[in-house]
């Protein structure tokens, strides 16, 4: 019985966590009308992450996060987030790190 209760708790936790990034809105927010000048690269193992949307649980709205340089995990490429049209409105799929695939002289992300 104790094992069942623990497993149920874990399943609820995983479901709640996965739903947090899956908020659906009726109207897709407009990207802020701000010109961002990308600063110079500070080191060779940094990657520029463009500005993106993030769900704010306190305000129950998407908020805009400014772009920045971040350390790139080894053999990983950044895949930008994107808005998807769903039956109830719009859902934002956050950006993520993905394994790099090297083909000849080209390097690309495994996932688009």
Secondary structure, DSSP 8 states (H G I E B T S, - for coil): -HHHHHHHHHHHHHHHHHHHT--EESS--------------SSTTEEEE--EEEEETTTTEEEEE--EEEE--TTEEEE--EEEEETTEEEEE--EEEEEEEETTEEEES--
